[in-house]
Amino acid sequence: MTSAETKAPRPRLLRHLRWITALLPVAALASACGPSTAPNPFTLDAGPDGATDPDGGTGGGAGGGNPDDGGTPDDTLGGPCNDDAQCDDAITCTVDVCDTSIARCRHSPDDAACQDGVYCDGVERCAPKLGCLPGPPVACSDGDVCTIDTCVESTGACTHVLRDADGDGVPDGHCIAKGDCNDDDPKVSPALPEVCANGKDDDCDGAVDEADCASPKHDTCTDPLVIDAPGAYTIDTTAAAANFAASCNVNNQPAARDVVAAIVLPAGPPVDVEITARTNAADVAIALLGQCGDPSTEITCGTSFFHPQGGRFAKIRGRGLGDPAKTTALPLYVFADADTPVILDVAFLPPEPVPTNETCGTAEPISFGVPFFSTLVDAATDVGITCTPLTGELLYSFELASPANVHVYASSVDGDGFPVISLRDAACALPENEITCKSAPIVDVFRHALPAGTYHVAVAAGAPTIVSTTVVIEPPTEPLPDETCEGAPAITPNVTRDVDLLDRQDDVKLGCLPGAVDAAYTLSLPVASDVLLVQRISQGDTGAVTLALPACADPSDQLICDPGSQSPLRIGKRNIPAGDYRVVAESLLGQPAQVTAFVRKTTPPLIVPFADACADVLMIPSTGGFFQGNTANATANFNAGCDQGGGPEGGARDQLLGLSLSDKKRVVLDMGGSGYTTLLDVRKGPDCPGVEVPKACAVGYGQNKSFLDLTLDPGTYFLQIDGLGQDSGPWFLDVRIVDP
């Protein structure tokens, strides 16, 4: 990416060699999609200013055809034909058309149709007469024995982390100066204190049990931290050993250490003891027992959860504890996987029996409009809830004497965990008895015109908390026509549709975003088509966009979907057979959304072997198209405004496409499926390479490759296919040109 220079045409031989190179297998791709223009309150597109830069890496492979699987240009030709309908070769990844110039069928392989959405298994390829073939897995090795090289699926990149076999946060001393002197023991590293009298060099300074060593506090039953009144206490696991056993503990057992406190209850009536242990980051668990050192006397035990506000915590409640005649001391084990202070919040509460509404048969009746409270500390799991709570649940019931609209509102009283609400029918107990569920900071489960009868509400949460729930009924209303897949109204291709999701319900059970309210639309494809779905969601919302078969009955009808909170959501699928389909828009919070279904007749992908600079610009047809190339075979010609600073002139290797617009157009550019961290920069001419269009440079981090949705005036434009920093590799570009 150098300045606005042009280069002389390449010699014929070099062009020929680069053409051959470009026809090597393509690297890993993941499906993606793009947005549409949207007014407030919709969020800004995710772009270089709003994204973090994960540790990068490139996928293997190159772009183009497949000579190494036996293919030749003749392999794309079939029998004689008069029209496209005569050319189906039963290979799903080929684009089958009748080449009327030779009256023969042509079966063009389309690698993009083979992509499974998994980055680390490499880019799948389409072979003529064979179909989809696996590509080579992404190779992450950097040749350094001191790094752990990993392909990370969630970020779509390779990581190269210094070797730390014991996971204590300090790399092996064989690889770095002043590193970990014993990388097999997570309790030994330069970051830890020397522990007295254990015969080990805990701090890697070459000395054992030196004078400034640390002795643990409250490490045994003979030295507990005494807690004899409600309040906040600090206990520290520094230098502690692993002495105690309980039914729960931290996940990383080799790093486990524990300390002990004594919960002292004065003589008197029984009380409930609720204890919360909090850390900044360390895994933590707590156990309350009747006798120190005797696991058989365990009263209750709790593992850690992530807190919505950060850090981790564990919470337990011991019920009806104490002795009217004497003082009682109960040991509390505190487990952690690091040397860390642990804050203990201790409360002595009036005794409450274990809730009896654990099952559908013991559900507690509730009154409409009256809040009820559920303490989710020791509840058991009895019914299946699709929204996957991390606690057990408590059951409640209500009766409808006549049809009514029903709202179930819920929120956390203490903020320790998000509520999870499941609305269930009269049978209640089995997974199929769930009508709908939702998990969110503030829950509103809504159903139109529930028939008269008995219903149940299961209340759970993402962490131990107290949930306040209220059931409200209203006069019945009928669902809108777009609330179900049956009879769903049509969505007009290439036109943005506003979707009002207020007072909608969850009708479509495709499994993309459980508990979200939804709207469904019919998408009719008269011929085999390439479809790109783009959904903008409101700020702070989580949504999903799905392409499905008409029945929408279960996840098997889902063709492709994209859930998330980063607007716009987008999914693309090529060469979809003619027929009717459903576009489903979902919102977790029931906020407004916008959906666009970009549709065009399927055409073979256009391989881009050259297009390395201004002398080789490839012009995009006025109808757009689907393009495939590989910047690993190009040179670095042009800089870009959204690239990383501090790199060499020109940055990464790049290619250049051109676009001429005679009228004002909406131009959507999606690099979903590309095999590296892409950068897409749009420049305006007339002279090549032009100047950058404002807000038209986009970096594609992780699985979300570069995406732009622009309204462009008439003129000549240049599309710079590039990479962040010096990243390069195989790329796809879907270009949609429609009326604004």
C-alpha positions in Angstrom: 0.0 0.0 0.0 2.4 2.8 -1.1 1.3 6.2 -2.2 -0.7 6.8 -5.4 1.9 5.3 -7.8 1.2 3.2 -10.8 3.3 0.3 -12.1 4.2 -0.8 -15.6 2.5 -3.9 -16.9 4.0 -7.2 -15.7 6.0 -9.3 -18.2 3.9 -12.1 -19.8 5.8 -14.8 -18.0 5.3 -13.3 -14.6 1.6 -12.9 -15.3 1.5 -16.5 -16.3 3.3 -17.7 -13.1 1.1 -15.6 -10.9 -2.0 -17.0 -12.6 -0.8 -20.5 -11.7 0.0 -19.5 -8.2 -3.5 -18.0 -7.7 -5.1 -21.4 -8.6 -3.7 -23.1 -5.5 -6.2 -24.2 -2.8 -7.8 -21.4 -0.7 -7.4 -21.1 3.1 -9.9 -21.2 5.9 -13.1 -19.3 5.5 -16.1 -18.5 7.7 -19.4 -17.3 6.5 -20.5 -13.8 7.3 -22.8 -11.0 6.1 -23.4 -7.2 6.0 -25.7 -4.3 7.0 -27.9 -1.7 5.5 -28.2 2.0 6.0 -30.0 2.8 9.3 -31.2 5.8 11.3 -31.0 6.1 15.0 -31.3 4.3 17.4 -29.2 1.7 15.5 -25.6 1.1 16.5 -22.7 2.0 14.3 -21.1 -0.7 12.2 -18.4 -2.6 13.9 -15.2 -1.3 12.4 -11.5 -0.5 13.1 -12.3 2.2 15.6 -14.5 0.0 17.7 -12.7 -3.3 17.6 -9.7 -4.8 19.4 -6.8 -6.3 17.6 -6.4 -9.9 18.5 -3.1 -11.6 18.1 -3.1 -12.1 14.4 -2.3 -15.1 12.2 -2.9 -16.2 8.6 -4.6 -19.2 7.2 -2.9 -21.5 4.8 -3.7 -22.0 1.2 -4.3 -19.8 -1.8 -7.2 -18.8 -4.0 -8.6 -20.3 -7.1 -9.2 -23.7 -8.7 -8.0 -27.1 -7.8 -5.4 -28.6 -10.1 -4.0 -30.8 -7.3 -7.3 -32.8 -7.1 -7.1 -33.8 -10.8 -9.2 -30.9 -12.1 -8.5 -29.2 -15.5 -10.5 -26.6 -17.3 -12.2 -29.4 -19.2 -13.6 -30.8 -16.0 -16.0 -27.9 -15.8 -17.7 -28.9 -19.1 -20.7 -31.2 -19.2 -23.1 -32.4 -21.9 -25.0 -30.5 -24.5 -27.7 -28.1 -23.5 -30.2 -25.4 -24.5 -30.9 -23.9 -21.1 -29.7 -23.9 -17.4 -32.4 -26.4 -16.4 -30.6 -29.2 -18.3 -27.3 -28.7 -16.5 -27.8 -30.0 -12.9 -24.7 -32.2 -12.1 -26.0 -33.1 -8.6 -22.8 -31.5 -7.1 -24.0 -28.9 -4.7 -21.0 -26.7 -4.8 -20.8 -26.2 -8.6 -22.6 -23.4 -10.4 -24.4 -25.1 -13.3 -25.2 -23.0 -16.3 -25.7 -23.6 -20.0 -22.9 -21.9 -21.9 -24.9 -21.0 -25.0 -21.8 -19.9 -26.9 -20.8 -23.6 -27.2 -24.2 -25.2 -26.3 -22.5 -27.2 -23.5 -23.2 -27.3 -19.7 -20.5 -25.6 -17.6 -20.1 -26.7 -14.0 -18.0 -24.1 -12.3 -16.6 -25.0 -8.8 -17.4 -22.5 -6.1 -15.2 -22.8 -3.0 -17.4 -20.4 -1.1 -20.3 -22.9 -1.2 -18.2 -25.5 0.7 -17.2 -23.4 3.7 -18.4 -24.9 7.0 -17.9 -21.7 9.0 -15.0 -23.2 11.0 -11.8 -21.2 10.6 -9.2 -23.6 12.1 -10.0 -26.6 9.9 -8.9 -24.6 6.8 -10.7 -23.5 3.6 -12.8 -26.2 2.1 -12.6 -26.6 -1.7 -15.0 -27.5 -4.5 -13.7 -30.1 -6.9 -15.4 -30.7 -10.3 -17.2 -34.1 -10.3 -16.2 -34.7 -6.6 -17.9 -31.9 -4.7 -16.6 -30.4 -1.4 -13.2 -31.5 -0.2 -11.5 -30.5 3.1 -8.7 -28.0 2.9 -5.5 -28.1 4.8 -5.9 -27.0 8.5 -4.6 -23.6 9.4 -0.9 -24.0 10.2 0.0 -21.8 13.2 3.5 -23.1 13.9 6.1 -20.3 14.1 9.0 -22.8 14.5 9.8 -21.6 18.1 9.8 -24.4 20.6 9.2 -21.9 23.4 5.8 -20.8 22.1 2.5 -22.7 22.2 1.0 -22.1 18.8 -2.8 -22.3 18.7 -5.5 -21.7 16.2 -8.3 -19.9 18.1 -11.7 -20.5 16.6 -13.4 -17.7 18.5 -11.1 -15.0 17.1 -10.3 -16.6 13.7 -6.5 -16.2 14.3 -3.4 -17.9 15.5 -1.8 -17.2 18.8 1.8 -17.7 19.8 2.0 -17.7 23.6 5.2 -18.3 25.5 5.3 -21.8 27.0 3.8 -21.9 30.4 3.0 -25.6 31.1 1.8 -25.2 34.6 -0.5 -22.2 33.8 0.8 -20.0 36.6 1.2 -16.9 34.3 5.0 -17.0 34.2 6.7 -18.5 31.1 9.3 -21.3 31.3 12.7 -20.1 32.5 14.3 -22.1 29.7 12.7 -19.7 27.3 13.0 -16.3 29.0 15.4 -14.7 31.4 14.1 -14.8 35.0 11.3 -17.1 34.0 9.7 -20.0 35.9 12.3 -22.3 37.3 9.8 -25.2 37.6 7.2 -25.1 34.9 5.6 -28.3 36.2 4.5 -26.7 39.5 2.0 -23.8 39.4 3.0 -23.0 43.0 6.6 -22.1 42.0 7.5 -19.0 40.0 9.3 -15.7 40.4 5.9 -14.0 40.9 5.2 -16.0 44.1 6.6 -15.5 47.6 9.0 -18.0 49.2 7.1 -20.2 51.5 8.7 -21.0 54.8 9.7 -24.6 55.8 8.5 -26.4 52.7 12.0 -27.3 51.3 11.3 -25.7 47.9 12.6 -22.7 46.0 9.2 -21.2 45.6 10.3 -17.8 44.2 13.0 -19.1 41.8 15.8 -17.0 43.4 18.1 -20.1 43.9 17.6 -20.2 47.7 15.3 -22.3 49.8 13.3 -21.2 52.8 15.3 -17.9 53.1 14.8 -15.5 55.9 12.2 -13.3 54.2 9.9 -16.3 53.4 6.2 -16.0 53.9 4.2 -18.2 56.4 0.5 -18.8 55.5 -2.2 -17.5 57.8 -5.3 -19.5 58.7 -3.9 -22.5 56.8 -5.0 -25.2 59.3 -7.8 -26.0 61.7 -5.7 -24.8 64.6 -5.4 -21.2 63.1 -8.7 -20.2 61.6 -9.9 -16.7 60.9 -12.6 -16.1 63.6 -15.8 -14.7 62.3 -18.2 -14.1 65.2 -20.5 -11.4 63.7 -22.0 -10.4 60.4 -19.8 -8.3 58.2 -17.0 -8.2 55.6 -13.8 -10.0 56.3 -10.6 -10.6 54.3 -8.7 -13.9 54.2 -5.6 -14.4 52.1 -4.5 -17.6 50.4 -0.9 -16.5 49.9 1.6 -19.3 50.7 -1.2 -21.6 51.7 -1.1 -25.4 51.1 -3.9 -27.6 49.9 -5.1 -29.2 53.1 -8.8 -29.8 52.9 -11.3 -31.9 50.9 -14.9 -31.0 50.0 -17.5 -31.9 47.4 -16.6 -28.8 45.4 -13.3 -27.0 44.7 -11.5 -24.9 42.1 -11.1 -26.3 38.6 -7.3 -26.1 38.4 -6.5 -28.7 41.1 -2.7 -28.5 40.8 -2.9 -24.8 41.6 -5.4 -25.3 44.5 -4.7 -23.9 47.9 -7.0 -23.3 50.8 -7.4 -21.5 54.1 -10.0 -21.9 56.9 -12.3 -19.6 58.9 -14.4 -20.3 61.9 -18.0 -19.1 61.8 -18.9 -18.6 65.4 -22.6 -18.6 66.3 -23.6 -17.6 69.9 -26.0 -19.7 71.9 -29.5 -19.0 70.9 -32.2 -19.7 68.2 -31.0 -21.2 64.9 -30.1 -18.8 62.1 -29.3 -19.0 58.4 -25.7 -18.2 57.5 -25.2 -16.8 54.0 -21.6 -16.4 52.9 -20.3 -14.8 49.7 -16.6 -15.1 48.7 -15.3 -12.6 46.1 -12.0 -12.3 44.2 -10.8 -10.0 41.5 -10.1 -12.8 39.0 -9.1 -16.1 40.8 -11.3 -19.2 40.8 -12.8 -19.5 44.3 -15.0 -22.1 46.1 -16.2 -22.3 49.7 -17.5 -25.1 51.9 -19.2 -25.0 55.3 -18.8 -28.0 57.6 -19.8 -29.2 61.0 -16.3 -30.4 62.0 -12.9 -29.2 60.7 -11.0 -31.9 58.9 -14.0 -34.2 58.5 -15.5 -34.1 55.0 -18.4 -36.2 56.0 -19.8 -33.3 58.0 -20.1 -30.9 55.0 -23.2 -28.7 55.3 -23.0 -27.0 51.9 -20.5 -26.2 49.2 -20.4 -23.7 46.3 -18.2 -23.1 43.3 -17.5 -19.8 41.6 -19.4 -17.8 39.0 -18.5 -14.8 37.0 -20.0 -11.6 38.4 -21.8 -9.3 35.9 -19.7 -6.4 37.2 -16.4 -8.3 37.0 -14.5 -10.7 39.2 -15.7 -14.0 40.5 -17.7 -15.1 43.5 -19.1 -18.1 45.3 -22.2 -18.1 47.5 -23.6 -20.6 49.9 -26.4 -20.6 52.5 -26.4 -22.8 55.6 -29.9 -23.2 57.0 -31.1 -23.4 60.6 -27.6 -23.4 62.2 -26.6 -23.0 65.8 -27.4 -24.4 69.2 -29.8 -22.8 71.7 -27.6 -24.0 74.6 -24.1 -23.3 73.5 -21.8 -21.4 71.2 -21.2 -23.2 67.9 -18.0 -22.9 65.7 -18.4 -24.1 62.1 -15.3 -24.4 59.8 -15.4 -22.6 56.5 -13.0 -23.8 53.8 -11.9 -21.2 51.3 -10.4 -22.6 48.1 -8.6 -20.6 45.4 -6.3 -21.3 42.5 -3.9 -18.4 43.2 -2.3 -16.4 46.0 -5.1 -13.8 46.4 -7.1 -11.9 49.0 -10.7 -13.2 49.3 -13.4 -10.9 50.6 -16.0 -12.8 52.7 -19.4 -11.2 53.1 -21.1 -13.0 56.0 -24.8 -12.5 57.0 -26.7 -14.1 59.9 -30.3 -14.2 58.7 -33.7 -15.4 60.1 -34.0 -19.1 59.4 -35.9 -20.1 56.2 -36.6 -23.7 55.3 -35.4 -25.1 52.0 -37.9 -24.1 49.4 -40.5 -26.7 48.7 -41.5 -25.5 45.2 -38.7 -27.5 43.6 -40.9 -29.5 41.2 -43.9 -28.9 39.0 -46.0 -30.8 41.4 -45.0 -28.5 44.3 -45.2 -25.3 42.3 -46.2 -22.3 44.5 -49.3 -20.4 43.3 -48.8 -16.7 42.6 -51.1 -13.7 42.3 -51.1 -11.4 39.2 -49.4 -8.1 39.6 -47.7 -9.0 42.9 -43.9 -9.5 42.9 -42.6 -12.7 44.3 -38.9 -13.4 45.3 -36.8 -16.4 44.6 -33.6 -17.1 46.5 -31.5 -19.1 44.1 -28.6 -20.3 46.2 -29.2 -24.0 46.8 -32.1 -24.7 44.3 -31.9 -28.0 42.5 -32.3 -28.5 38.7 -35.6 -30.3 38.0 -36.8 -29.2 34.6 -35.1 -28.5 31.3 -34.8 -24.8 30.4 -33.6 -24.0 26.8 -32.0 -20.7 28.0 -29.3 -22.7 30.0 -29.3 -21.3 33.5 -26.3 -22.0 35.7 -28.4 -22.3 38.9 -31.2 -24.6 39.8 -34.8 -23.3 39.5 -37.9 -22.8 41.6 -41.4 -23.4 40.2 -44.5 -21.2 40.4 -48.0 -21.6 38.9 -51.0 -19.4 37.9 -54.4 -20.0 36.4 -56.1 -18.1 33.5 -59.8 -18.2 33.6 -60.0 -16.8 30.1 -57.6 -16.1 27.3 -55.2 -13.3 28.1 -51.9 -11.6 27.1 -49.3 -12.6 29.7 -46.1 -10.7 30.6 -43.6 -12.3 33.0 -41.2 -9.5 34.3 -38.0 -10.4 36.2 -34.8 -8.8 37.5 -32.1 -9.5 40.0 -32.4 -7.9 43.4 -28.7 -7.9 44.3 -27.3 -7.8 40.8 -25.2 -11.0 41.3 -26.7 -12.8 38.3 -29.1 -12.4 35.3 -32.5 -14.0 35.8 -33.6 -16.8 33.6 -37.4 -17.3 33.2 -39.2 -20.2 31.6 -42.9 -20.1 30.9 -44.3 -23.6 30.8 -47.6 -25.3 30.1 -49.8 -27.4 32.5 -47.7 -30.6 32.1 -44.6 -28.5 32.9 -41.9 -31.1 33.6 -40.5 -32.1 30.2 -38.4 -29.9 27.8 -41.3 -30.0 25.3 -43.6 -28.4 28.0 -41.6 -25.1 27.7 -43.6 -22.5 25.9 -40.7 -20.0 25.8 -37.8 -18.8 27.9 -35.6 -15.7 28.2 -32.3 -14.8 29.9 -31.4 -11.1 30.2 -30.5 -8.4 32.8 -34.2 -7.4 32.7 -36.5 -10.1 31.5 -39.9 -9.6 29.8 -41.4 -12.9 28.6 -44.5 -12.1 26.5 -47.2 -14.3 25.0 -50.3 -13.3 23.0 -53.7 -14.6 24.0 -52.7 -17.6 26.1 -55.7 -19.9 26.3 -57.5 -20.4 29.6 -55.7 -23.0 31.8 -52.9 -23.7 34.2 -49.3 -22.4 33.5 -46.0 -22.6 35.3 -43.1 -20.2 35.7 -39.6 -21.7 36.3 -37.3 -19.1 37.9 -33.5 -19.6 37.6 -30.4 -17.5 37.0 -26.9 -17.3 35.6 -25.4 -17.1 39.1 -26.7 -17.3 42.7 -28.9 -14.3 43.3 -32.4 -13.2 44.4 -34.8 -12.7 41.5 -37.9 -10.5 41.7 -40.7 -11.8 39.3 -44.1 -10.4 38.5 -46.7 -11.9 36.2 -49.1 -9.4 34.6 -52.1 -10.2 32.4 -53.8 -8.0 29.8 -56.7 -8.3 27.4 -55.8 -10.8 24.6 -54.5 -9.6 21.3 -53.7 -11.6 18.2 -50.1 -12.1 16.9 -49.1 -10.0 13.9 -48.8 -11.8 10.5 -45.0 -11.9 10.6 -44.7 -13.5 14.0 -44.7 -17.1 12.7 -43.2 -18.8 9.6 -46.6 -20.0 8.5 -48.0 -17.5 6.1 -45.2 -15.0 6.7 -45.4 -11.9 4.6 -42.9 -11.4 1.7 -39.7 -9.5 2.1 -38.7 -7.5 -1.0 -35.2 -8.4 -2.2 -32.6 -5.7 -2.0 -34.9 -3.3 0.0 -34.3 -2.6 3.7 -37.3 -3.4 5.9 -37.9 -1.9 9.3 -38.9 -4.5 11.9 -40.8 -3.3 15.1 -40.2 -6.1 17.7 -42.1 -4.4 20.5 -44.7 -6.8 22.2 -43.5 -9.7 20.1 -43.2 -13.2 21.3 -40.7 -16.1 20.7 -42.5 -18.3 18.1 -39.6 -19.6 15.9 -37.7 -22.4 17.5 -34.6 -22.6 15.3 -32.1 -22.5 18.1 -30.1 -19.5 16.9 -30.9 -17.2 19.8 -33.1 -19.0 22.4 -35.6 -16.7 24.2 -35.4 -13.9 21.6 -38.6 -12.5 20.2 -38.8 -12.8 16.4 -40.4 -11.8 13.1 -40.4 -14.0 10.0 -40.7 -13.2 6.3 -41.0 -15.2 3.1 -38.1 -14.9 0.7 -39.0 -16.3 -2.8 -36.1 -17.3 -5.1 -37.3 -17.8 -8.7 -33.8 -19.1 -9.7 -30.7 -20.4 -7.9 -29.5 -17.4 -6.1 -26.8 -15.9 -3.9 -28.3 -14.5 -0.7 -26.8 -12.0 1.7 -28.9 -11.2 4.8 -28.0 -8.1 6.8 -29.6 -7.1 10.1 -29.0 -3.9 12.1 -29.9 -4.1 15.8 -30.5 -1.4 18.3 -27.7 -0.3 20.6 -27.3 -2.5 23.6 -29.4 -5.3 22.2 -28.5 -8.8 21.1 -30.0 -10.2 18.0 -29.9 -12.8 15.3 -30.7 -13.2 11.6 -31.5 -16.6 10.1 -32.2 -18.1 6.8 -34.4 -21.2 7.1 -36.6 -23.6 5.3 -40.3 -22.7 5.3 -41.4 -25.0 8.2 -39.2 -23.3 10.8 -40.1 -26.3 13.0 -36.7 -27.0 14.7 -33.0 -26.4 14.3 -32.8 -28.9 11.4 -34.7 -26.3 9.3 -32.0 -23.7 9.9 -29.7 -23.1 6.9 -27.5 -20.5 8.4 -27.7 -17.9 11.2 -25.7 -15.2 12.9 -26.4 -14.3 16.6 -24.6 -11.5 18.3 -24.5 -8.0 19.8 -22.2 -6.4 17.2 -24.3 -4.6 14.6 -24.7 -5.3 11.7 -25.3 -9.1 11.8 -24.8 -10.7 8.4 -25.0 -14.1 6.8 -24.3 -15.1 3.2 -25.1 -18.3 1.3 -24.4 -19.0 -2.3 -26.2 -21.0 -5.0 -29.4 -21.6 -3.0 -31.9 -23.6 -5.1 -35.0 -21.8 -6.4 -37.9 -22.0 -3.9 -39.4 -20.3 -0.9 -37.4 -19.7 2.3 -37.8 -17.8 5.6 -35.8 -14.8 6.8 -36.1 -14.6 10.6 -35.1 -11.5 12.6 -34.6 -11.8 16.4 -34.1 -9.5 19.3 -33.4 -10.4 22.9 -34.7 -7.1 24.2 -37.5 -6.6 21.7 -35.9 -3.5 20.2 -36.3 -2.2 16.7 -34.2 -3.7 13.9 -33.7 -3.4 10.2 -33.3 -6.4 7.7 -32.2 -6.5 4.1 -32.2 -9.6 1.9 -29.7 -9.0 -0.9 -30.5 -11.4 -3.7 -29.0 -12.1 -7.2 -28.9 -15.0 -9.6 -26.0 -17.2 -8.8 -23.0 -16.8 -11.1 -19.6 -18.6 -10.9 -17.0 -16.9 -8.7 -14.6 -14.7 -10.6 -11.0 -15.6 -9.8 -8.7 -12.6 -9.5 -5.2 -13.7 -10.3 -3.6 -10.3 -11.0 -5.1 -6.9 -10.1 -1.9 -6.1 -8.3 -1.8 -2.4 -9.0 -3.2 0.3 -11.2 -1.9 -1.3 -14.4 -3.8 -4.5 -13.6 -7.1 -3.2 -12.1 -10.0 -5.6 -12.6 -13.3 -3.8 -13.2 -16.4 -5.0 -11.4 -19.5 -5.4 -13.5 -22.4 -2.9 -12.9 -24.4 -5.8 -11.4 -21.7 -6.7 -8.8 -20.6 -10.2 -8.4 -18.6 -12.6 -6.3 -14.8 -12.5 -6.4 -12.0 -14.7 -5.1 -8.3 -14.0 -4.9 -5.1 -14.2 -2.8 -3.0 -11.3 -1.7 -0.2 -13.6 -0.6 0.9 -13.5 -4.3 0.7 -9.7 -4.6 3.0 -6.8 -3.7 2.4 -4.0 -1.1 1.4 -0.9 -3.1 -1.0 1.2 -1.1 -1.4 2.6 2.4 -4.7 2.7 4.1 -6.2 5.0 6.8 -7.4 2.2 9.0 -4.2 0.2 9.0 -1.9 -0.2 11.9 0.7 2.5 12.4 4.5 1.9 12.5 4.6 -0.6 9.7 6.6 -0.5 6.4 5.5 1.7 3.5 2.7 -0.1 1.7 1.8 -2.3 4.7 0.4 -5.7 3.6 0.3 -7.1 0.1 -2.8 -5.8 -1.8 -4.9 -6.1 -4.9 -7.1 -3.5 -6.6 -10.5 -3.7 -8.2 -12.3 -1.0 -10.0 -16.0 0.1 -10.0 -17.7 2.6 -12.3 -21.1 4.0 -11.3 -23.2 6.0 -13.7 -25.9 6.7 -11.1 -26.0 7.0 -7.3 -26.0 3.5 -5.8 -25.9 1.6 -2.6 -22.8 -0.6 -2.6 -22.5 -3.4 -0.1 -19.0 -5.1 0.2 -18.7 -8.2 2.3 -15.4 -10.2 2.7 -17.0 -12.9 4.8 -15.1 -16.2 4.6 -11.7 -14.7 3.9 -8.8 -16.5 5.5 -6.9 -13.7 7.2 -7.4 -10.3 9.0 -8.7 -8.4 6.0 -8.6 -4.7 5.3 -11.0 -3.2 2.7 -10.4 0.4 1.6 -12.6 2.3 -1.0 -11.0 5.1 -3.0 -12.6 7.5 -5.4 -10.9 8.4 -8.8 -11.0 9.2 -11.5 -7.2 8.7 -11.4 -6.0 5.4 -9.9 -5.7 4.7 -7.1 -7.8 7.6 -6.1 -8.3 9.1 -2.6 -9.9 7.4 0.3 -13.6 7.8 0.7 -14.4 9.0 4.3 -15.5 6.2 6.6 -14.9 3.6 3.9 -12.0 1.7 5.3 -12.8 -1.4 7.3 -10.7 -4.0 9.1 -12.1 -7.5 9.5 -11.0 -9.0 12.9 -11.5 -12.6 13.8 -14.6 -14.2 12.1 -16.1 -10.8 11.2 -14.2 -10.0 8.0 -14.3 -6.5 6.4 -17.8 -5.2 5.6 -18.9 -1.8 4.2 -22.4 -0.5 3.3 -22.0 2.7 1.3 -24.1 5.1 -0.7 -21.8 6.2 -3.5 -22.3 9.1 -6.0 -21.7 8.5 -9.7 -18.0 8.1 -10.5 -15.0 5.8 -10.7 -13.9 4.0 -7.5 -11.1 1.6 -6.6 -11.5 -1.2 -4.0 -8.2 -1.9 -2.2 -8.2 -5.6 -1.0 -5.6 -5.5 1.8 -4.7 -6.9 5.2 -4.2 -5.4 8.7 -0.5 -4.8 9.4 1.2 -7.2 7.1 -1.4 -9.9 7.0 -2.3 -11.5 3.7 -3.9 -14.6 2.3 -6.9 -15.9 0.4 -10.0 -13.6 0.2 -13.6 -13.6 -1.0 -15.5 -10.4 -1.8 -19.2 -10.2 -2.4 -20.2 -7.0 -4.2 -23.9 -6.0 -4.2 -24.9 -2.9 -6.2 -28.6 -1.8 -5.7 -30.6 1.4 -5.8 -30.1 3.5 -2.6 
